[in-house]
């Protein structure tokens, strides 16, 4: 495991098959997969942290990164700063999606822990309703009538039959027209489009910048959902413990154990292009050292030249992060998703709003508190925190009650019991359940917001996917990676990583199955059998 993070040290090895700049999700996946494919990899990042636009921060680092401290009891929460892991762009993982297959094939799961999301809800007809995940859930659902339940089951079964004449007829049509052809009521269309397919754009009005979803695309999204139900829990979604950046770090570990070299706080300052081959052969890093490479993979920020040649789509995500004192869930569940469809009163939201609520079990906040992520796509790229607040404050005000901050908070002397409790918490990486000192309860039944912060996340995406270098005008051995995607999943990220890998290793499989995987399964089966035999013997005794 070769790891360096000192600013001025020079590398002993100066020639690599691939140099990767930035530890975003796409770059990290490529680092791990290329190193496992026996490529020599140097992975640089100008930051002191991993993840790029998928980074995860403590409370203090998060507010420093977004440039504002937000509103509320910030100083009070700062006392438990180390228990916060706040994502810039939170994500969910489909239990049976391509990412899980990739994680298993690469054995990266050894570095990660997950929990299953407990429930997803859709805001419809003035209240939040449970999104049914299975056949049993559908028929237990109290919001849907018996006829709607039958229609939903019939529709899901139809989606799993790609050769159906009905699907073939609408294959080149829009998904919304396909739904209408099934004579589904409006509420059911909303459940399918925004809670099951997780579409974030308004499907009732054409938008030149974002065409309506095709029937084929919509059906694939429904299939992703249905296939993942019940694999690890009642919902289709997994959530990584400690935040989304754990995924990037896990793939970086995969690269490191396969002889990859890591240097943080370092980037590249200059590229040298061979005049005959038109390929990048050397780079000069920020420490002044010249390095040779066959391929360069980089984020847009780190390209010292050719930036004017990179054609990008700029996409915005309005974000609000809150810390609340009790669950939004009507049944007090802890880790949940709430979807608000586009153009829903009283929110006036042009795109879907996603609300993710996580608790301490995901290692993202202290005990007795909940971390809430609220996100919606935006076209106000330069509006910053003000534009995000204008967009999302109606959602915050609807679901939560702000806990007022006293004009001047004075700290009373702590009792001996409180001092002992805080000492124990500081020495315990998993704090015990406790009553919150100085907690303030809201006067209504709504959860109380202890702290909230707004910001706009601007994300850059590569326009072209067909040319070898991903961007015309760049040397053909230079690849530029997109930032985080707007949706809740990683499908587009993984697709981009596979595309770049195919150009660098055209004859290699993206991630061949690990032969030890089957051995692990055999060992696990033997262990389970032995455990059953021991339990039976104990019962006999």
C-alpha positions as CSV (number, residue, x, y, z in Angstrom):
1,X,0.0,0.0,0.0
2,X,1.9,3.1,-1.3
3,X,0.3,6.2,0.2
4,X,1.8,9.7,0.2
5,X,0.1,13.0,1.4
6,X,3.1,15.3,1.9
7,X,3.1,18.4,-0.3
8,X,6.8,18.6,-1.4
9,X,8.0,14.9,-1.6
10,X,8.9,13.6,-5.1
11,X,7.9,10.2,-6.3
12,X,10.6,7.4,-6.8
13,X,8.6,6.0,-9.8
14,X,8.0,8.6,-12.5
15,X,6.4,6.4,-15.3
16,X,2.8,5.1,-15.0
17,X,0.3,3.5,-17.4
18,X,-2.4,5.8,-16.1
19,X,-2.4,9.1,-14.1
20,X,-5.8,10.0,-12.5
21,X,-6.5,13.4,-11.1
22,X,-9.3,13.8,-8.6
23,X,-10.9,11.3,-6.3
24,X,-14.5,11.7,-7.5
25,X,-16.6,8.5,-7.8
26,X,-15.8,7.9,-11.5
27,X,-12.1,8.5,-11.1
28,X,-12.0,6.3,-8.0
29,X,-13.8,3.4,-9.6
30,X,-11.4,3.6,-12.6
31,X,-8.4,3.7,-10.3
32,X,-9.5,0.5,-8.6
33,X,-10.5,-1.3,-11.7
34,X,-7.4,-0.3,-13.7
35,X,-5.1,-1.3,-10.9
36,X,-6.8,-4.6,-10.7
37,X,-6.3,-5.0,-14.5
38,X,-2.5,-4.7,-13.8
39,X,-2.1,-1.1,-14.9
40,X,0.3,1.0,-13.0
41,X,-1.8,3.9,-11.5
42,X,-0.8,7.2,-9.9
43,X,-3.8,8.9,-8.3
44,X,-3.6,12.6,-7.4
45,X,-6.0,15.0,-5.7
46,X,-5.4,18.6,-4.9
47,X,-7.6,18.3,-1.8
48,X,-7.0,16.7,1.6
49,X,-10.1,14.7,1.4
50,X,-11.6,12.0,-1.0
51,X,-14.7,12.2,-3.1
52,X,-14.6,15.4,-5.2
53,X,-18.2,16.5,-5.7
54,X,-19.3,13.3,-3.8
55,X,-17.3,14.4,-0.7
56,X,-18.5,13.9,2.9
57,X,-17.6,16.4,5.6
58,X,-17.9,17.0,9.3
59,X,-20.2,19.8,10.3
60,X,-17.4,22.4,10.5
61,X,-15.7,21.3,7.3
62,X,-19.1,21.2,5.5
63,X,-20.0,24.8,6.4
64,X,-16.5,25.9,5.5
65,X,-16.9,24.2,2.1
66,X,-20.3,25.7,1.2
67,X,-19.2,29.2,2.6
68,X,-21.9,29.7,5.2
69,X,-22.8,28.5,8.7
70,X,-26.5,28.4,8.1
71,X,-29.1,29.2,10.7
72,X,-29.8,27.8,14.2
73,X,-27.8,26.2,17.0
74,X,-24.6,25.8,15.0
75,X,-22.2,26.5,17.9
76,X,-24.1,24.0,20.1
77,X,-24.0,21.3,17.4
78,X,-20.3,22.0,16.8
79,X,-19.7,20.4,20.2
80,X,-20.5,17.0,18.5
81,X,-18.8,17.9,15.3
82,X,-17.0,14.6,14.8
83,X,-20.3,12.7,14.8
84,X,-21.5,14.4,11.6
85,X,-20.8,13.0,8.1
86,X,-22.6,15.3,5.7
87,X,-22.7,14.5,2.0
88,X,-22.4,17.2,-0.7
89,X,-24.6,15.1,-3.0
90,X,-26.3,12.2,-1.1
91,X,-27.1,9.0,-3.0
92,X,-28.9,5.7,-2.7
93,X,-27.9,2.3,-4.1
94,X,-30.3,-0.1,-5.8
95,X,-29.9,-3.5,-4.1
96,X,-29.8,-5.4,-7.4
97,X,-28.2,-2.6,-9.5
98,X,-25.0,-2.7,-11.5
99,X,-23.1,-0.9,-8.7
100,X,-23.8,-3.7,-6.2
101,X,-22.7,-6.3,-8.7
102,X,-19.5,-4.2,-9.3
103,X,-18.9,-3.9,-5.5
104,X,-19.3,-7.7,-5.0
105,X,-17.1,-8.6,-8.0
106,X,-14.3,-6.3,-6.9
107,X,-14.5,-7.4,-3.2
108,X,-14.8,-3.7,-2.3
109,X,-17.7,-4.7,0.0
110,X,-15.0,-5.7,2.5
111,X,-14.3,-2.0,3.0
112,X,-17.9,-0.9,3.3
113,X,-21.0,-1.2,5.5
114,X,-24.6,-0.6,4.4
115,X,-28.1,-0.4,5.9
116,X,-31.3,-0.7,4.0
117,X,-33.6,2.3,3.7
118,X,-36.6,1.7,5.9
119,X,-39.4,3.3,3.8
120,X,-40.0,5.7,0.9
121,X,-43.0,8.1,0.8
122,X,-44.7,10.2,-1.8
123,X,-46.4,13.5,-1.0
124,X,-49.8,13.2,-2.7
125,X,-53.1,14.8,-2.0
126,X,-51.8,16.9,0.9
127,X,-50.1,14.1,2.9
128,X,-47.2,11.7,2.7
129,X,-48.1,8.2,1.7
130,X,-46.1,5.0,1.8
131,X,-44.7,3.8,-1.5
132,X,-45.5,0.1,-1.7
133,X,-42.3,-2.0,-2.4
134,X,-43.7,-5.5,-2.8
135,X,-46.9,-7.3,-3.7
136,X,-47.7,-7.6,0.0
137,X,-47.1,-3.9,0.5
138,X,-49.4,-3.0,-2.4
139,X,-52.4,-4.9,-0.9
140,X,-51.7,-3.6,2.6
141,X,-51.6,0.0,1.3
142,X,-54.4,2.1,2.8
143,X,-54.2,5.0,0.3
144,X,-54.7,2.9,-2.8
145,X,-58.2,1.5,-3.5
146,X,-58.7,-2.1,-4.5
147,X,-59.0,-1.2,-8.2
148,X,-55.8,0.9,-8.1
149,X,-54.0,-2.0,-6.4
150,X,-55.0,-4.3,-9.1
151,X,-54.0,-1.8,-11.8
152,X,-50.6,-1.3,-10.2
153,X,-49.9,-5.0,-10.0
154,X,-51.0,-5.5,-13.6
155,X,-48.7,-2.6,-14.7
156,X,-45.6,-4.0,-12.8
157,X,-46.2,-7.4,-14.3
158,X,-46.4,-5.8,-17.7
159,X,-43.1,-3.9,-17.2
160,X,-41.3,-7.2,-16.7
161,X,-42.5,-8.5,-20.1
162,X,-40.4,-6.5,-22.6
163,X,-41.7,-8.5,-25.6
164,X,-45.3,-7.6,-24.8
165,X,-47.2,-6.2,-27.9
166,X,-48.4,-3.3,-25.7
167,X,-44.9,-2.3,-24.8
168,X,-43.7,-2.7,-28.4
169,X,-46.4,-0.4,-29.6
170,X,-45.3,2.4,-27.3
171,X,-41.6,1.7,-27.3
172,X,-40.7,4.8,-29.3
173,X,-43.3,7.0,-27.5
174,X,-43.0,8.9,-24.2
175,X,-43.3,7.1,-20.9
176,X,-46.1,9.4,-19.8
177,X,-48.2,8.5,-22.9
178,X,-47.5,4.8,-22.2
179,X,-48.9,5.3,-18.6
180,X,-52.0,7.1,-20.0
181,X,-52.6,4.2,-22.4
182,X,-53.0,1.9,-19.4
183,X,-55.8,4.2,-18.1
184,X,-54.1,4.7,-14.7
185,X,-55.5,7.3,-12.4
186,X,-53.4,10.4,-11.8
187,X,-52.3,9.4,-8.3
188,X,-51.0,6.1,-9.6
189,X,-49.2,7.8,-12.4
190,X,-47.4,9.9,-9.9
191,X,-46.5,6.9,-7.7
192,X,-45.0,5.1,-10.7
193,X,-43.2,8.1,-12.3
194,X,-41.8,9.9,-9.3
195,X,-41.6,7.3,-6.5
196,X,-40.8,4.1,-8.4
197,X,-39.0,5.3,-11.5
198,X,-37.6,8.3,-9.5
199,X,-37.9,10.7,-12.4
200,X,-37.0,14.3,-11.2
201,X,-38.3,16.3,-14.2
202,X,-41.9,17.3,-14.9
203,X,-43.3,14.7,-17.3
204,X,-46.4,16.6,-18.1
205,X,-44.8,19.5,-19.9
206,X,-42.1,19.2,-22.7
207,X,-38.8,20.9,-21.8
208,X,-36.3,21.6,-24.6
209,X,-33.4,21.3,-22.2
210,X,-34.6,17.9,-20.9
211,X,-36.8,15.8,-23.2
212,X,-39.5,13.7,-21.8
213,X,-38.6,10.2,-20.7
214,X,-39.1,7.6,-23.4
215,X,-41.1,4.4,-22.7
216,X,-38.0,2.3,-22.9
217,X,-36.1,4.5,-20.4
218,X,-39.1,4.6,-18.0
219,X,-39.5,0.8,-18.1
220,X,-35.8,0.2,-17.3
221,X,-36.1,2.5,-14.2
222,X,-39.2,0.6,-13.1
223,X,-37.4,-2.7,-13.6
224,X,-34.4,-1.4,-11.5
225,X,-36.8,-0.7,-8.7
226,X,-38.7,-4.0,-8.9
227,X,-35.6,-6.2,-9.2
228,X,-34.1,-4.6,-6.0
229,X,-37.2,-5.1,-3.8
230,X,-36.6,-7.6,-1.1
231,X,-33.0,-8.5,-1.8
232,X,-31.7,-7.0,1.5
233,X,-34.7,-5.5,3.1
234,X,-38.2,-4.2,2.5
235,X,-37.2,-1.3,0.2
236,X,-35.0,-1.5,-2.9
237,X,-32.4,0.9,-1.5
238,X,-29.1,0.6,0.4
239,X,-27.3,3.5,2.1
240,X,-23.6,3.4,2.9
241,X,-22.6,4.0,6.5
242,X,-20.5,7.2,7.1
243,X,-21.6,8.9,3.9
244,X,-21.4,8.6,0.1
245,X,-17.7,9.3,-0.1
246,X,-17.0,5.9,1.5
247,X,-17.7,4.4,-2.0
248,X,-14.9,6.5,-3.5
249,X,-12.5,5.7,-0.6
250,X,-13.3,2.0,-1.0
251,X,-12.3,1.9,-4.6
252,X,-9.2,3.9,-3.8
253,X,-8.3,1.2,-1.3
254,X,-8.8,-1.4,-4.0
255,X,-6.3,0.6,-6.1
256,X,-3.8,0.9,-3.3
257,X,-3.8,-2.8,-2.4
258,X,-3.1,-3.4,-6.1
259,X,0.0,-1.3,-6.0
260,X,-1.6,2.0,-6.9
261,X,0.2,5.2,-5.7
262,X,-1.7,8.0,-3.9
263,X,-0.7,11.6,-3.3
264,X,-3.2,14.0,-1.8
265,X,-2.7,17.8,-1.9
266,X,-1.2,17.5,-5.4
267,X,-2.5,18.1,-8.9
268,X,-1.0,18.7,-12.3
269,X,0.2,22.1,-13.6
270,X,1.2,21.3,-17.2
271,X,0.7,18.8,-20.0
272,X,3.2,18.0,-22.7
273,X,1.8,16.8,-26.0
274,X,3.9,15.0,-28.6
275,X,3.6,17.0,-31.8
276,X,3.6,13.9,-34.0
277,X,1.3,11.5,-32.1
278,X,-0.9,14.4,-30.6
279,X,-0.9,12.4,-27.4
280,X,-0.1,13.6,-23.9
281,X,3.2,11.9,-22.8
282,X,4.2,13.9,-19.8
283,X,2.7,15.9,-17.1
284,X,4.3,18.3,-14.6
285,X,2.7,18.0,-11.2
286,X,2.2,20.8,-8.7
287,X,5.4,19.7,-6.8
288,X,7.4,20.4,-10.0
289,X,8.1,16.8,-10.9
290,X,7.8,15.5,-14.5
291,X,5.8,12.3,-14.8
292,X,5.3,10.1,-17.8
293,X,2.0,8.4,-18.7
294,X,0.1,6.6,-21.4
295,X,-3.3,7.8,-20.3
296,X,-4.6,10.8,-18.3
297,X,-8.0,10.8,-16.5
298,X,-9.0,14.1,-14.9
299,X,-11.8,16.2,-13.6
300,X,-12.4,19.4,-15.5
301,X,-10.9,21.6,-12.7
302,X,-7.5,19.9,-12.8
303,X,-6.9,20.3,-16.6
304,X,-4.2,23.0,-16.8
305,X,-4.8,23.5,-20.5
306,X,-7.4,22.6,-23.2
307,X,-10.2,23.8,-20.9
308,X,-11.6,25.9,-23.7
309,X,-12.0,22.7,-25.8
310,X,-14.1,21.0,-23.2
311,X,-17.8,21.2,-24.0
312,X,-19.8,20.9,-20.7
313,X,-23.4,21.0,-19.5
314,X,-23.7,22.9,-16.3
315,X,-26.4,21.5,-14.0
316,X,-27.5,22.9,-10.7
317,X,-28.8,21.2,-7.5
318,X,-30.5,23.3,-4.9
319,X,-29.7,21.8,-1.5
320,X,-30.7,22.3,2.1
321,X,-29.2,20.3,5.0
322,X,-31.0,20.3,8.3
323,X,-30.5,18.8,11.7
324,X,-33.8,18.0,13.4
325,X,-34.9,16.6,16.7
326,X,-37.4,13.9,15.7
327,X,-38.4,11.9,12.7
328,X,-40.6,13.2,9.9
329,X,-42.0,9.7,9.4
330,X,-45.6,9.2,10.6
331,X,-44.6,5.9,12.1
332,X,-41.3,7.3,13.5
333,X,-39.0,5.4,11.1
334,X,-35.4,6.6,11.1
335,X,-34.0,6.3,7.6
336,X,-36.5,7.3,5.0
337,X,-37.0,9.0,1.6
338,X,-39.8,11.4,0.8
339,X,-40.6,12.5,-2.8
340,X,-42.5,15.6,-3.7
341,X,-43.7,15.4,-7.4
342,X,-43.1,18.5,-9.6
343,X,-45.6,21.4,-9.4
344,X,-47.1,20.3,-6.1
345,X,-48.9,22.9,-4.1
346,X,-47.9,24.6,-1.8
347,X,-44.3,24.1,-2.8
348,X,-44.4,25.5,-6.4
349,X,-41.5,23.2,-7.3
350,X,-40.8,22.9,-11.0
351,X,-38.9,19.6,-10.4
352,X,-39.3,16.8,-8.0
353,X,-38.0,17.4,-4.4
354,X,-36.2,14.5,-2.7
355,X,-36.0,14.5,1.1
356,X,-33.6,12.0,2.7
357,X,-33.7,11.5,6.5
358,X,-30.9,9.6,8.2
359,X,-30.1,8.9,11.9
360,X,-27.2,7.8,14.0
361,X,-27.4,4.2,12.9
362,X,-25.9,5.4,9.6
363,X,-23.1,7.1,11.4
364,X,-23.9,10.5,10.0
365,X,-25.1,12.5,13.1
366,X,-25.2,12.3,16.9
367,X,-27.7,10.3,18.9
368,X,-31.3,11.7,19.2
369,X,-30.9,13.8,16.1
370,X,-31.6,13.3,12.4
371,X,-29.7,14.6,9.4
372,X,-32.0,15.7,6.6
373,X,-30.9,16.3,3.0
374,X,-33.4,18.2,0.7
375,X,-32.5,18.4,-3.0
376,X,-34.1,19.6,-6.2
377,X,-32.7,20.4,-9.7
378,X,-32.4,24.1,-10.5
379,X,-31.5,26.3,-13.4
380,X,-30.3,29.2,-11.0
381,X,-26.7,28.3,-11.2
382,X,-25.4,31.6,-9.9
383,X,-28.0,32.2,-7.2
384,X,-26.0,30.5,-4.5
385,X,-27.5,30.0,-1.0
386,X,-30.2,32.7,-1.6
387,X,-31.6,30.9,-4.7
388,X,-31.5,27.6,-2.9
389,X,-33.3,29.0,0.1
390,X,-36.0,30.6,-2.0
391,X,-36.6,27.2,-3.7
392,X,-36.5,25.0,-0.7
393,X,-37.6,27.1,2.3
394,X,-41.3,26.3,1.6
395,X,-40.5,22.6,2.0
396,X,-38.6,23.2,5.2
397,X,-41.3,25.5,6.6
398,X,-44.0,22.9,5.8
399,X,-42.4,19.9,7.4
400,X,-40.5,21.5,10.3
401,X,-40.7,24.1,12.9
402,X,-37.7,26.3,13.5
403,X,-36.3,26.1,17.0
404,X,-35.5,29.8,17.9
405,X,-32.0,30.6,18.9
406,X,-31.9,32.8,22.1
407,X,-30.4,36.3,21.5
408,X,-27.6,35.5,23.8
409,X,-26.9,31.9,24.8
410,X,-25.1,31.7,28.2
411,X,-23.6,28.4,29.2
412,X,-24.5,27.4,32.8
413,X,-21.9,25.6,34.9
414,X,-22.0,21.9,34.1
415,X,-22.9,19.5,36.9
416,X,-20.5,16.6,37.8
417,X,-22.9,14.2,36.1
418,X,-22.9,16.2,32.9
419,X,-19.1,16.4,32.9
420,X,-18.8,12.6,33.4
421,X,-21.3,12.0,30.6
422,X,-19.4,14.3,28.1
423,X,-16.1,12.7,29.1
424,X,-17.5,9.3,28.3
425,X,-18.9,10.4,25.0
426,X,-15.6,11.9,23.9
427,X,-13.9,8.5,24.7
428,X,-16.5,6.5,22.9
429,X,-16.6,6.5,19.1
430,X,-20.2,5.2,19.3
431,X,-21.9,7.6,21.8
432,X,-24.5,6.1,24.2
433,X,-28.2,7.1,24.1
434,X,-28.6,10.2,26.2
435,X,-31.0,13.1,26.9
436,X,-29.8,16.1,24.9
437,X,-28.4,18.8,27.1
438,X,-30.0,22.2,26.4
439,X,-32.4,20.6,23.8
440,X,-35.3,22.8,22.9
441,X,-38.6,21.1,21.9
442,X,-40.9,22.7,19.3
443,X,-44.3,23.9,20.4
444,X,-46.1,21.8,17.8
445,X,-46.1,18.2,16.6
446,X,-43.7,19.1,13.8
447,X,-40.0,18.1,14.1
448,X,-37.9,21.0,15.2
449,X,-35.0,22.3,13.1
450,X,-31.9,22.7,15.2
451,X,-29.9,23.9,12.3
452,X,-30.2,24.4,8.5
453,X,-28.0,25.6,5.7
454,X,-28.7,26.2,2.0
455,X,-26.4,26.1,-1.0
456,X,-26.4,25.5,-4.8
457,X,-24.2,22.7,-6.0
458,X,-23.1,23.3,-9.6
459,X,-22.2,20.1,-11.4
460,X,-20.4,19.8,-14.7
461,X,-21.2,17.0,-17.2
462,X,-19.5,16.1,-20.4
463,X,-21.7,16.6,-23.4
464,X,-20.4,13.9,-25.7
465,X,-20.2,10.2,-25.0
466,X,-19.2,8.9,-28.5
467,X,-15.7,10.1,-29.1
468,X,-12.7,8.3,-27.8
469,X,-11.5,11.1,-25.5
470,X,-15.1,12.0,-24.5
471,X,-14.4,15.5,-25.6
472,X,-13.4,16.6,-29.1
473,X,-10.3,18.8,-29.2
474,X,-8.5,16.9,-26.5
475,X,-5.7,14.5,-27.1
476,X,-7.2,11.0,-27.5
477,X,-5.5,9.6,-24.4
478,X,-7.0,12.3,-22.1
479,X,-10.4,11.6,-20.5
480,X,-12.4,14.1,-18.6
481,X,-14.9,12.9,-15.9
482,X,-18.2,14.4,-15.1
483,X,-19.1,15.6,-11.6
484,X,-21.9,14.0,-9.5
485,X,-25.2,13.4,-11.2
486,X,-28.5,15.0,-10.2
487,X,-30.5,11.8,-9.5
488,X,-30.4,9.6,-6.5
489,X,-28.4,6.7,-8.1
490,X,-25.0,6.0,-9.6
491,X,-26.1,4.5,-12.9
492,X,-24.7,7.3,-15.1
493,X,-21.4,7.5,-13.1
494,X,-20.8,3.7,-13.6
495,X,-21.7,3.9,-17.3
496,X,-19.1,6.7,-17.8
497,X,-16.5,4.7,-15.9
498,X,-17.1,1.6,-18.0
499,X,-16.9,3.7,-21.2
500,X,-13.5,5.2,-20.3
501,X,-12.2,1.8,-19.2
502,X,-13.2,0.2,-22.5
503,X,-10.9,2.7,-24.4
504,X,-8.0,2.1,-22.1
505,X,-8.4,-1.7,-21.9
506,X,-10.4,-2.6,-25.0
507,X,-9.8,-6.4,-24.6
508,X,-10.3,-6.6,-20.9
509,X,-13.4,-7.3,-18.9
510,X,-14.4,-4.3,-16.7
511,X,-14.4,-6.4,-13.5
512,X,-13.8,-10.1,-13.9
513,X,-15.3,-12.3,-11.2
514,X,-13.0,-12.9,-8.3
515,X,-12.3,-16.7,-8.0
516,X,-12.1,-16.3,-4.2
517,X,-15.7,-15.2,-4.2
518,X,-17.0,-18.7,-4.6
519,X,-14.6,-19.9,-1.9
520,X,-16.0,-17.3,0.4
521,X,-19.5,-18.5,-0.3
522,X,-18.4,-22.1,0.5
523,X,-16.8,-21.1,3.7
524,X,-19.9,-19.2,4.7
525,X,-22.1,-22.2,3.9
526,X,-19.8,-24.4,6.0
527,X,-19.9,-21.9,8.9
528,X,-23.7,-21.8,8.8
529,X,-23.9,-25.6,8.8
530,X,-21.6,-25.8,11.7
531,X,-23.6,-23.2,13.6
532,X,-26.8,-25.1,13.0
533,X,-25.2,-28.4,14.2
534,X,-23.9,-26.6,17.4
535,X,-27.4,-25.1,18.0
536,X,-29.0,-28.5,17.6
537,X,-26.4,-30.1,20.0
538,X,-27.1,-27.4,22.6
539,X,-30.8,-28.0,22.4
540,X,-30.3,-31.8,22.8
541,X,-28.1,-31.1,25.9
